[in-house]
Amino acid sequence: MINSKQDLKLYLERDKIALRKYTKYPKVFTDEIWKFEIVFRKYEYYSNVDVKFKKIRKMFYHFLYHRWSIKLGFSIPINTFGPGLSIAHYGTIVVNSNTKIGKNCRIQENVTIGATNGSSKAPIIGDNVFIGSGAKIIGNISIADDICIGAGAVVVNSFNDPGITIAGVPAKKISNNNSHSNINPAVFKES
């Protein structure tokens, strides 16, 4: 959670590294996901801290956040992802507001992370997790660090063994391979 200007700078830098962006600023006609993540983090910052003109700044970034969310198909509440978020493609991504996801998460398109039957209990996901295209992670479950979740997986049970690959419907362990080959190696250098 972003609670200071230093946290904001850290999150923005870690997200930039995770996205494999090497320029200082996003390109004008591309880099839409990077632009979304910058607005997302600034909206988080102005929602969490008490600064001068907070209300106006928060409203401005909420407007931009909402606009980018609609454009890219994202329903990602603030304060759910740790630093190093890497959204691979635009397309539908739905995340429950009670979900907590650690640092260096790489998430593909058409992913749903949510609760069931109106419950407020949502998944808790560890650090360095890769979430493949079309994966569904549902319920009061936990996912350990360094797990790779395969495309189309339906995860309804907890997986507490770190460094494995899970896939299938319902998801089960399919190998001892971790998620590191699916995440930018640069994020591990300064973690």
C-alpha positions as CSV (number, residue, x, y, z in Angstrom):
1,M,0.0,0.0,0.0
2,I,1.3,3.5,-0.9
3,N,1.6,5.6,2.3
4,S,4.2,8.1,1.3
5,K,5.9,9.9,-1.6
6,Q,8.8,7.5,-1.3
7,D,6.4,4.6,-1.6
8,L,4.9,6.1,-4.7
9,K,8.3,6.5,-6.3
10,L,9.2,2.9,-5.4
11,Y,5.9,1.5,-6.8
12,L,6.3,3.6,-10.1
13,E,9.9,2.5,-10.6
14,R,9.2,-1.2,-9.8
15,D,6.1,-1.2,-12.1
16,K,8.3,0.4,-14.9
17,I,10.9,-2.3,-14.5
18,A,8.3,-5.1,-14.4
19,L,6.8,-3.7,-17.6
20,R,10.2,-3.7,-19.3
21,K,10.0,0.1,-20.0
22,Y,13.4,1.7,-20.5
23,T,12.4,5.3,-21.4
24,K,11.8,8.0,-18.9
25,Y,8.2,8.6,-19.9
26,P,5.5,6.7,-21.7
27,K,5.3,7.1,-25.5
28,V,2.5,9.4,-26.7
29,F,0.7,6.9,-29.0
30,T,1.6,3.7,-27.3
31,D,2.3,2.5,-23.7
32,E,-1.4,2.6,-22.7
33,I,-0.9,0.0,-20.0
34,W,2.1,1.9,-18.5
35,K,0.0,5.1,-18.5
36,F,-2.8,3.3,-16.7
37,E,-0.4,2.0,-14.1
38,I,1.0,5.5,-13.5
39,V,-2.5,6.9,-13.0
40,F,-3.5,3.9,-10.9
41,R,-0.5,4.4,-8.5
42,K,-1.1,8.2,-8.3
43,Y,-4.8,7.6,-7.5
44,E,-3.7,5.1,-4.8
45,Y,-1.3,7.7,-3.4
46,Y,-3.8,10.6,-3.2
47,S,-6.4,8.2,-1.7
48,N,-4.1,7.1,1.1
49,V,-2.1,10.1,2.2
50,D,-3.0,13.5,3.5
51,V,-1.4,16.2,1.2
52,K,-2.2,19.7,0.1
53,F,-5.1,19.9,-2.3
54,K,-5.7,16.2,-1.7
55,K,-9.4,16.2,-2.6
56,I,-8.8,18.0,-6.0
57,R,-5.9,15.7,-6.9
58,K,-7.7,12.6,-5.8
59,M,-10.8,13.6,-8.0
60,F,-8.5,14.3,-11.0
61,Y,-6.7,11.0,-10.7
62,H,-10.0,9.2,-10.1
63,F,-11.3,10.6,-13.3
64,L,-8.2,9.5,-15.3
65,Y,-8.2,6.1,-13.6
66,H,-11.9,5.5,-14.4
67,R,-11.3,6.7,-18.0
68,W,-8.3,4.4,-18.6
69,S,-10.1,1.5,-16.8
70,I,-13.0,1.7,-19.2
71,K,-10.7,2.1,-22.3
72,L,-8.5,-0.9,-21.4
73,G,-11.2,-3.2,-19.8
74,F,-9.7,-3.2,-16.3
75,S,-11.6,-3.4,-13.1
76,I,-8.7,-3.2,-10.7
77,P,-9.4,-1.5,-7.3
78,I,-6.6,0.5,-5.7
79,N,-4.6,-1.0,-2.8
80,T,-4.7,-4.6,-4.2
81,F,-1.4,-5.0,-5.9
82,G,2.1,-4.6,-4.5
83,P,5.0,-3.0,-6.4
84,G,6.2,-4.5,-9.7
85,L,2.7,-4.9,-11.3
86,S,3.0,-6.0,-14.9
87,I,-0.2,-6.1,-16.9
88,A,0.7,-8.0,-20.2
89,H,-2.2,-7.0,-22.4
90,Y,-5.3,-4.9,-22.3
91,G,-8.5,-6.9,-22.1
92,T,-10.9,-7.7,-19.3
93,I,-9.2,-8.0,-15.9
94,V,-11.5,-8.1,-12.9
95,V,-10.1,-8.0,-9.3
96,N,-12.1,-8.0,-6.1
97,S,-11.4,-5.1,-3.8
98,N,-10.6,-7.4,-0.9
99,T,-7.9,-9.3,-2.8
100,K,-4.3,-8.7,-1.7
101,I,-1.5,-9.5,-4.2
102,G,2.2,-9.3,-3.4
103,K,5.0,-7.7,-5.4
104,N,6.1,-8.6,-9.0
105,C,2.8,-10.0,-10.2
106,R,2.5,-10.5,-14.0
107,I,-1.1,-10.8,-15.1
108,Q,-2.5,-11.6,-18.5
109,E,-5.8,-10.7,-20.1
110,N,-9.3,-12.1,-19.2
111,V,-8.4,-12.9,-15.6
112,T,-10.9,-12.8,-12.8
113,I,-9.8,-12.7,-9.1
114,G,-12.8,-12.6,-6.8
115,A,-15.0,-13.8,-4.0
116,T,-18.0,-16.2,-4.2
117,N,-21.7,-15.9,-3.2
118,G,-21.4,-12.3,-1.9
119,S,-18.6,-13.1,0.5
120,S,-16.1,-10.4,1.4
121,K,-13.3,-13.0,1.6
122,A,-11.1,-12.9,-1.5
123,P,-7.8,-14.5,-2.6
124,I,-4.5,-13.6,-1.0
125,I,-1.7,-14.0,-3.5
126,G,2.0,-14.0,-2.7
127,D,5.0,-12.4,-4.4
128,N,6.4,-13.2,-7.9
129,V,3.2,-14.8,-9.2
130,F,2.4,-15.2,-12.9
131,I,-1.3,-15.4,-13.8
132,G,-2.0,-16.8,-17.3
133,S,-4.6,-15.7,-19.8
134,G,-8.2,-16.5,-18.7
135,A,-7.3,-17.7,-15.2
136,K,-10.0,-17.6,-12.6
137,I,-9.0,-17.4,-8.9
138,I,-12.0,-17.5,-6.7
139,G,-12.8,-17.7,-3.0
140,N,-11.2,-17.4,0.4
141,I,-7.9,-19.0,-0.7
142,S,-4.2,-18.3,-0.6
143,I,-1.5,-18.7,-3.3
144,A,2.1,-19.0,-2.2
145,D,5.1,-17.0,-3.6
146,D,6.7,-17.9,-7.0
147,I,3.7,-19.8,-8.3
148,C,2.8,-19.9,-12.0
149,I,-0.9,-20.2,-12.7
150,G,-1.6,-21.6,-16.2
151,A,-3.9,-20.2,-18.8
152,G,-7.5,-21.0,-18.3
153,A,-6.9,-22.4,-14.8
154,V,-9.8,-22.3,-12.3
155,V,-8.2,-21.9,-8.9
156,V,-10.7,-22.6,-6.0
157,N,-8.3,-24.2,-3.5
158,S,-5.3,-22.8,-1.7
159,F,-1.7,-23.7,-2.9
160,N,0.8,-23.1,-0.1
161,D,3.8,-24.8,-1.7
162,P,6.0,-22.0,-3.3
163,G,7.6,-22.3,-6.7
164,I,5.2,-24.6,-8.5
165,T,3.0,-24.5,-11.6
166,I,-0.7,-25.0,-11.3
167,A,-3.2,-25.5,-14.1
168,G,-6.5,-27.1,-15.0
169,V,-10.1,-27.1,-14.0
170,P,-10.1,-27.2,-11.0
171,A,-6.4,-26.3,-10.7
172,K,-3.9,-28.8,-9.5
173,K,-0.1,-28.9,-9.3
174,I,1.4,-29.9,-12.7
175,S,5.1,-29.2,-12.2
176,N,7.8,-27.9,-9.9
177,N,8.6,-25.0,-12.3
178,N,8.3,-21.6,-10.7
179,S,7.1,-18.3,-12.2
180,H,10.5,-16.7,-12.7
181,S,10.7,-17.4,-16.5
182,N,7.5,-15.5,-17.0
183,I,8.5,-12.4,-15.1
184,N,11.2,-9.8,-16.1
185,P,14.4,-11.0,-14.4
186,A,15.3,-7.4,-13.6
187,V,12.7,-7.2,-10.8
188,F,14.6,-9.8,-8.8
189,K,17.8,-7.7,-8.8
190,E,16.5,-4.9,-6.6
191,S,13.6,-6.6,-4.8
